[in-house]
């Protein structure tokens, strides 16, 4: 009977406990009263006016990611297929930012749809101004363009685009095959050019080496000819000295100096026989032939001596 007298206390406790709620870490609660924004509540155990205030939404302030796959068309009408990863989050934890996030879209599904379509639209607009050969090398430019274009829009929604990773860029199979052929032909062309350059260098070096060898050989031959000439001159000088000495000795012994010519003739025949290498030389070996040859030598010697005496004789006026 006494417990029934305290029913109001039980009801009061129920009402009080119904006003308690918790906000998890990484979330911020948005409180409304009769459908109108009232305040925000941060993580922890919180209290709201029972039956009057409501937790309208718990906004996550953690990073969120989503994978996108879409198609774009280049300036030269080539289909490009993108696989991207989008990373975004609430711009900050300010009350005005949380209000925009909570009330801008009816649901998170609508937010994601608008965000994805905005990203795709900006990528398509950028790709439409480029040719297919340029797209593969413009990953960083595409990301920077998209971030510059949508940062203001996302800011109005209360979000910030942290990163946009383009994981894959592909084309139709026919285009990929043609691009592979172009790359292969360019590689073959580069290889041919490199081979031609290597051959040119090899030929040039070989020509230079051959030219240097010819130059060295010519200089060596010239030096050898000079030395041979000096040797022959010395040989002739020594022969002349020997013949002069021999002739003087023969004259002192009252012998005929023609014996020297005869000895030279015999020595020449001996050399013909030893070093002829099989060549046939016809010589008159008879006594008359030898006498005739000696007379010819004597005539040559006399003409040479006469010329020298004429050249040395003084002129009388």
Secondary structure by P-SEA (a helix, b strand, c coil): cccccaaaaaaaaaaaaaabbbbcccbbbbbbccccccccccccccccccccccccbbbbccbbbbbbbbccccccbbbbbbbbbbbcccccccaaaaaaaacccccaaaaaaaaaaaaaaaaaaaaaacccccccccaaaaaaaaaaacaaaaaaacccccccccccccccaaaaaaaaaaaaaaaaaaaaaaaaaaaaaaaaaaaaaaaaaaaaaaaaaaaaaaaaaaaaaaaaaaaaaaaaaaaaaaaaaccccaaaaaaaaaaaaaaaaaccccbbbbbbccaaaaaaaaaaaaaaaaaaaaaaaaaaccccc
